[in-house]
Amino acid sequence: MNSTSYDAILIQSFGGPEGVEDVMPFLRNVTRGRNIPEERLKEVAHHYEIFGGVSPINAHNRKIIADLKELLALQGPNLPVYWGNRNWKPYLKDTLEEMRRDGIKRAISFATSAYSSFSSCRQYIEDIERARNELGDGAPQVDKIPPFYAHPLFIEANVAQLKNAIAKVNSDHFSLAFSAHSIPVAMADGCEYKNQLMETATKIASAVGQENFDLVFQSRSGPPTQAWLEPDVCDYLHSIKARGAANVIVQPIGFVSDHMEVVYDLDTEARAVADEIGLNFVRARTAGGHPLFIEMIRDLVVTQSVNANAGSVSSCRPECCPSGRPLPAAGHRPTEHKGS
């Protein structure tokens, strides 16, 4: 398939540091304009330093791009693939400038986030428009693919990863929790984020024959005075242990890659809690590490291209997914939710 209204694919993501020297500049990019104390940034920087200052998000995105290019070469459409981040190299504006030099007129964007919210969808659209405005004349038009939380291949990829995790439990009795990045309740009230997570979780659980499951949240970054989606995953672990659970599987369906939010908040913090209270903790991998995820990206590109050829590209309402209110500086913790 080569007939398309687009002449490029853009992968949009959050970005992350690739060495110790990158960590603080990266965190300052994430928190620009929020007056976060330097001491707080240094606390968060320690999470990255545990992993040598390298966020896994970049390696995951490079693998996704390489696998996508390989699939496109075999099955089409024959489109170049570009990559632009919000908070670290390659920056989105620089990527759009490169695309302009290459003669790209109209691109289709795939953001590495599956759900609707200000942070996970609308902000990516705003990033595009800001970068295009800064570039001015000749900046390529970019159409963002809508949230893909219910795409059959996204569900299948998660199911495959969950089945692998179930095989590691060595027991028919386990608690199952699906995790996602918490967001302020004020933000959640203005979008379908939580409902979409529940829909995805229900489909995955049904596919593996699990009637009972819980939706939990992680990576909260606001102060205690601000209401965020709950329960927190660590609180959840304590609660199921108190009810007699011996095994738990946690699958981070709110993320598409095993990046810092996953390897620190789940593999480090949550696992430490589970070890402390004597709970066998198994973490399922994210969908982005499965070949079906790459097939899904291609399918989304093809579908969007067909719609564009028919003059019916999906677009968000101007009032869709408001931010709720700006996150306060106190207690803020930079995260990779917006690009994972």
C-alpha positions in Angstrom: 0.0 0.0 0.0 1.6 3.3 -1.2 -1.4 5.6 -1.8 -1.5 8.0 1.1 -2.1 11.6 1.8 1.0 11.6 4.0 4.6 11.7 3.1 6.1 10.8 6.5 5.4 9.3 9.9 6.4 11.1 13.1 6.9 9.3 16.3 6.3 11.7 19.2 7.5 11.0 22.7 8.5 12.5 26.1 12.2 12.1 25.9 14.7 11.2 28.6 18.3 11.6 29.6 21.0 9.4 28.1 23.8 9.9 30.7 24.4 11.4 34.1 25.3 14.8 32.7 21.9 14.9 30.9 19.7 14.3 34.0 19.5 17.8 35.5 19.2 19.6 32.2 16.4 17.2 31.2 14.6 17.7 34.5 14.8 21.5 34.1 13.2 21.1 30.7 10.4 19.0 32.2 9.7 21.5 35.0 10.4 24.8 33.1 8.1 27.6 34.3 7.0 25.7 37.4 9.5 27.0 40.0 10.5 23.6 41.2 13.2 23.9 43.9 16.7 22.7 42.9 16.7 20.4 45.9 13.6 18.6 44.6 15.1 18.1 41.2 18.2 16.6 42.8 16.0 14.1 44.7 14.3 13.0 41.4 17.7 12.9 39.7 18.7 10.2 42.0 16.1 7.9 40.5 17.9 8.2 37.1 21.4 7.9 38.7 20.5 4.5 39.9 20.3 3.5 36.3 23.5 5.4 35.2 21.5 8.5 34.3 19.9 6.7 31.3 16.2 6.5 30.8 15.1 3.3 29.1 12.5 5.3 27.1 15.0 6.3 24.3 16.2 2.7 23.7 12.6 1.5 23.5 11.6 4.2 21.0 14.6 3.4 18.9 13.6 -0.3 18.8 10.0 0.6 18.0 11.2 2.8 15.1 13.6 0.2 13.8 10.9 -2.5 13.9 8.4 -0.2 12.3 10.7 0.7 9.5 11.3 -3.0 8.9 7.6 -3.8 8.8 6.9 -0.8 6.5 9.6 -2.0 4.1 7.9 -5.3 3.9 4.2 -4.3 3.8 4.1 -0.5 3.2 3.2 2.2 3.1 6.6 3.4 2.0 7.1 6.4 4.3 10.1 7.7 6.1 9.9 7.7 9.9 11.0 10.6 12.0 11.3 11.0 15.8 10.7 14.1 18.0 10.6 14.5 21.8 9.1 17.1 24.1 11.9 17.3 26.7 15.1 15.9 25.2 17.0 15.2 22.0 15.8 14.8 19.4 13.5 17.7 20.1 10.3 18.0 18.2 11.0 21.4 16.8 14.4 20.2 15.4 12.7 17.2 13.9 10.1 19.2 12.2 12.8 21.5 10.8 14.6 18.4 9.5 11.4 17.3 7.9 10.9 20.7 6.3 14.4 20.5 4.8 13.6 17.0 3.5 10.5 18.4 1.7 7.9 16.8 4.0 4.6 18.6 3.6 2.2 16.5 5.7 3.0 13.9 8.3 1.1 11.5 10.5 2.0 11.5 14.2 2.0 8.5 16.5 2.4 9.5 20.1 3.7 6.9 22.6 0.6 7.2 24.8 -2.6 5.2 24.4 -5.2 7.2 26.3 -7.1 10.5 26.4 -6.0 13.1 28.9 -4.3 16.5 28.8 -0.9 15.0 29.5 -1.2 11.9 27.3 -3.0 13.4 24.3 -3.9 17.1 24.1 -0.4 18.2 25.1 1.1 16.4 22.2 -1.2 18.3 19.8 -0.2 21.5 21.5 3.5 20.5 21.1 3.0 20.1 17.4 1.3 23.5 17.0 3.9 25.3 19.1 6.7 23.8 17.1 5.1 24.6 13.8 4.4 28.2 14.8 8.0 28.6 15.9 9.2 27.3 12.6 6.9 29.4 10.5 6.5 29.2 6.7 7.0 25.7 5.3 6.5 23.8 8.6 4.9 20.5 7.7 1.3 19.8 8.7 1.1 17.1 11.3 -2.0 15.0 12.1 -1.9 13.1 15.4 -3.4 9.6 15.5 -6.2 9.5 18.1 -5.8 7.4 21.3 -5.5 3.7 20.6 -6.4 2.2 24.0 -9.1 -0.1 22.5 -7.3 -1.2 19.3 -7.5 -5.0 19.1 -3.7 -5.3 18.5 -3.0 -3.2 21.6 -5.2 -5.5 23.6 -3.6 -8.6 22.1 -0.1 -7.3 22.8 -1.0 -6.7 26.4 -2.7 -10.1 26.7 0.4 -11.8 25.3 2.6 -10.0 27.9 0.2 -10.9 30.7 0.2 -14.6 29.8 3.9 -14.6 30.0 3.7 -13.1 33.5 1.0 -15.6 34.6 3.4 -18.4 33.6 6.0 -17.1 36.1 3.7 -17.1 39.1 3.7 -20.9 39.5 0.2 -20.7 41.1 -3.4 -20.6 40.1 -4.1 -18.1 42.8 -3.0 -14.6 42.3 -4.3 -11.0 42.5 -4.3 -9.1 39.3 -3.8 -5.3 39.1 -3.5 -3.1 36.0 -1.5 0.1 36.7 -1.5 3.5 35.1 0.0 6.9 35.8 -2.1 8.8 38.3 -3.3 12.2 37.3 -5.1 15.0 39.3 -8.8 14.3 39.8 -9.5 17.7 38.3 -7.8 16.7 35.1 -9.4 13.2 35.2 -12.9 14.8 35.5 -12.4 16.5 32.2 -11.5 13.5 30.1 -12.2 9.8 29.6 -8.8 8.6 30.9 -10.1 6.4 33.8 -13.0 5.0 31.7 -10.6 4.1 28.9 -8.2 2.4 31.3 -11.1 0.3 32.7 -12.2 -0.7 29.2 -8.7 -1.8 28.3 -8.2 -3.7 31.6 -11.6 -5.4 31.3 -10.8 -6.7 27.8 -7.3 -7.9 28.8 -8.6 -9.7 31.9 -11.4 -11.3 30.0 -9.0 -12.6 27.4 -7.0 -14.5 30.1 -10.1 -15.7 32.0 -9.7 -13.4 35.0 -13.0 -12.0 36.2 -11.5 -10.2 39.2 -8.9 -7.5 38.8 -8.1 -4.0 40.2 -7.1 -0.8 38.5 -4.4 1.0 40.5 -2.3 4.1 40.0 1.4 5.0 40.4 3.9 7.8 39.9 1.8 10.5 41.6 3.6 13.8 41.7 1.3 16.3 43.4 1.3 17.4 47.0 -1.0 15.7 49.6 -3.5 18.5 49.5 -4.3 17.8 45.8 -6.6 14.9 44.9 -5.1 12.4 42.5 -6.5 9.2 41.2 -6.2 6.3 43.6 -5.4 3.7 44.9 -1.7 3.9 44.8 0.0 0.7 43.8 2.0 0.4 47.0 -1.1 1.0 49.2 -2.8 -1.7 47.1 -0.1 -4.2 47.8 -0.5 -3.7 51.5 -4.3 -4.0 51.3 -4.3 -7.3 49.4 -1.6 -8.8 51.7 -3.8 -7.9 54.6 -6.6 -9.9 52.9 -4.4 -12.9 52.6 -2.9 -12.6 49.1 0.3 -14.5 48.4 0.9 -13.6 44.8 0.2 -10.5 42.7 0.7 -9.7 39.0 0.9 -6.0 38.1 0.6 -5.0 34.5 1.4 -1.3 33.6 -1.2 -0.9 30.8 -1.0 2.8 31.2 2.5 2.8 29.6 3.7 1.5 26.3 7.3 1.0 27.2 9.3 -0.3 30.2 10.7 3.2 30.9 11.7 5.0 34.1 8.2 5.1 35.5 8.0 1.4 35.2 11.5 0.3 36.2 11.7 2.6 39.2 8.1 3.0 40.5 7.2 -0.6 39.9 10.4 -2.7 39.6 12.2 -0.8 42.4 9.7 0.8 44.8 6.7 -1.4 44.5 8.8 -4.6 44.4 10.6 -3.4 47.6 7.3 -3.0 49.3 6.2 -6.5 48.2 9.4 -8.1 49.4 9.1 -6.3 52.7 5.6 -7.7 53.4 6.2 -11.1 51.9 4.2 -10.8 48.7 5.3 -12.6 45.5 5.4 -9.8 43.0 5.4 -10.4 39.2 5.4 -7.5 36.8 4.2 -8.0 33.3 6.0 -6.3 30.5 4.4 -3.4 28.6 2.8 -3.8 25.1 5.5 -1.8 23.3 7.9 -4.7 23.6 5.7 -7.1 21.6 5.7 -7.4 17.8 1.9 -6.9 17.7 2.4 -3.4 18.9 4.4 -2.6 15.8 1.6 -4.2 13.7 -0.8 -1.9 15.4 1.2 1.2 14.6 1.2 0.3 10.9 -2.6 -0.4 11.0 -3.2 2.9 12.6 -1.1 4.7 9.9 -3.0 2.8 7.2 -6.4 3.6 8.7 -5.5 7.3 9.2 -4.3 7.5 5.6 -7.5 6.0 4.3 -9.5 8.5 6.3 -7.2 11.4 5.1 -7.7 10.3 1.5 -11.5 10.5 2.1 -11.2 13.9 3.8 -12.2 12.7 7.2 -9.2 13.0 9.6 -10.2 12.6 13.2 -9.6 15.7 15.4 -10.1 16.5 19.0 -12.7 19.1 20.1 -11.1 22.4 21.2 -12.4 21.9 24.7 -11.3 18.2 24.9 -9.1 17.0 27.8 -8.4 20.3 29.7 -5.5 20.3 32.1 -7.7 21.0 35.1 -5.3 23.4 36.6 -1.6 23.9 36.6 0.3 21.5 38.7 1.6 23.3 41.8 5.4 23.6 42.4 5.2 22.1 45.9 6.0 18.4 45.9 6.0 18.1 42.1 7.9 15.2 40.7 8.8 15.2 37.0 7.6 12.1 35.2 7.7 10.4 31.8 3.9 9.8 31.7 3.4 12.3 28.9 5.5 10.3 26.5 5.4 6.8 27.4 
